[in-house]
Amino acid sequence: MNNKGFTLVEILAVIILLSIIIIIIAPNISNSSDKTKKKLLENKIYEIEKVAISYGQDNRDSFNNKCTINGQSYDCFEINVSDLTNNSYMNADDEEGNVINPYNDEQLNDCKIQIYKKYGKIYAVWKTKSGNVCWYE
């Protein structure tokens, strides 16, 4: 009997074990990727809102409208994300001047942000949420 190499049974056992490991790990990897993309988008939205606050502080004469946020009426105005890149408040993600949604790779330039004054302080809120490229659903 030749003792060199592995038997067919040993090779099949290793293949079966590797298959089981892959079946267990694969869903966790894809789920982790989805969570990471959502977190990246949430961070990008947070960054955009902070930059929008700076934009609002520099454009205090633009609070010409009223908007309702959480049931309260405030002096406000609305901008698109592209207004922030066009006015050098933030950098675009690509050469065409687009801000990219890291969740679905769509551009965010047309997404709306409301900038409002509350007790003399300026806030920004992401206007468009679910159902479009501005969010991750």
C-alpha positions in Angstrom: 0.0 0.0 0.0 1.3 3.5 -0.9 1.1 6.0 1.9 1.8 9.1 -0.1 -1.0 11.7 -0.6 -4.5 11.8 0.7 -7.4 9.4 0.2 -10.5 10.4 -1.6 -12.5 10.3 1.6 -10.0 12.7 3.3 -10.2 15.1 0.4 -14.0 15.0 0.4 -14.1 15.6 4.2 -12.0 18.7 3.8 -14.1 20.0 0.9 -17.3 19.4 3.0 -15.8 21.2 6.0 -14.7 24.2 3.9 -18.2 24.4 2.3 -19.8 24.5 5.7 -17.5 27.2 6.9 -18.2 29.3 3.7 -22.0 28.8 4.2 -21.7 30.1 7.7 -19.4 33.1 7.0 -20.8 34.4 3.7 -24.1 35.9 5.0 -22.2 37.7 7.7 -19.7 39.2 5.3 -22.5 40.6 3.0 -24.5 41.9 6.0 -21.4 43.6 7.4 -20.8 45.3 4.0 -24.4 46.6 4.0 -24.0 48.0 7.5 -20.8 49.6 6.6 -22.3 51.4 3.6 -25.2 52.6 5.7 -22.8 54.0 8.3 -20.8 55.7 5.6 -23.9 57.3 4.3 -25.0 58.4 7.7 -21.6 60.0 8.3 -21.7 61.7 4.9 -25.2 63.2 5.7 -23.8 64.3 9.1 -20.9 66.0 7.3 -23.2 67.7 4.8 -25.5 69.0 7.6 -22.6 70.5 9.5 -21.3 72.1 6.3 -24.9 73.4 5.6 -24.9 75.1 9.1 -21.7 76.9 8.1 -23.4 77.9 4.8 -26.4 79.2 6.8 -24.2 81.2 9.2 -22.6 82.9 6.2 -26.0 83.6 4.5 -28.0 84.9 7.4 -29.9 87.2 5.1 -31.4 84.2 3.2 -33.9 83.1 6.0 -36.9 84.4 4.0 -39.2 81.5 4.2 -41.1 79.6 7.0 -40.8 75.9 7.3 -42.2 73.4 9.8 -39.8 71.0 11.5 -41.1 68.6 14.1 -44.4 70.6 14.3 -42.7 74.0 14.9 -42.5 76.9 12.5 -39.1 78.5 11.9 -37.4 81.0 9.6 -35.6 78.9 7.0 -34.3 78.4 3.5 -33.6 75.3 1.5 -30.6 74.4 -0.5 -29.3 71.4 -2.6 -26.1 69.6 -1.8 -24.8 71.0 -5.1 -25.0 74.5 -3.6 -22.4 73.5 -1.0 -20.0 72.2 -3.6 -20.6 75.1 -6.0 -19.9 77.6 -3.2 -16.7 75.7 -2.0 -18.2 74.7 1.3 -17.3 71.0 0.6 -15.4 69.1 -2.0 -17.1 66.9 -4.6 -16.4 63.2 -4.7 -15.7 63.0 -8.4 -14.3 65.1 -11.3 -17.8 66.1 -12.5 -18.6 67.9 -9.2 -20.9 65.2 -7.8 -21.3 64.2 -4.2 -21.8 60.4 -4.2 -24.1 58.3 -2.0 -21.7 55.6 -0.6 -24.7 53.2 -0.1 -25.9 53.1 -3.7 -23.3 55.1 -5.7 -25.9 57.6 -6.9 -25.2 61.3 -6.9 -26.6 63.4 -4.0 -26.4 66.8 -5.7 -30.2 67.3 -5.9 -30.9 66.2 -2.3 -32.4 69.0 -0.2 -31.3 70.4 3.1 -33.4 72.8 5.2 -31.4 75.4 7.1 -33.3 77.1 9.9 -33.0 79.4 12.9 -34.1 78.2 16.3 -33.6 80.6 19.2 -31.0 82.5 17.2 -28.9 79.3 16.5 -28.7 77.9 13.0 -29.5 74.2 12.3 -29.6 72.1 9.2 -31.8 69.0 8.6 -31.7 66.5 5.8 -35.1 67.0 4.1 -35.3 64.0 1.8 -35.2 60.6 3.5 -36.5 57.3 2.4 -37.7 56.4 -1.1 -34.9 58.1 -3.1 -31.2 58.2 -3.7 -30.7 60.5 -0.8 -31.1 57.7 1.7 -30.3 54.0 1.8 -33.7 52.3 1.4 
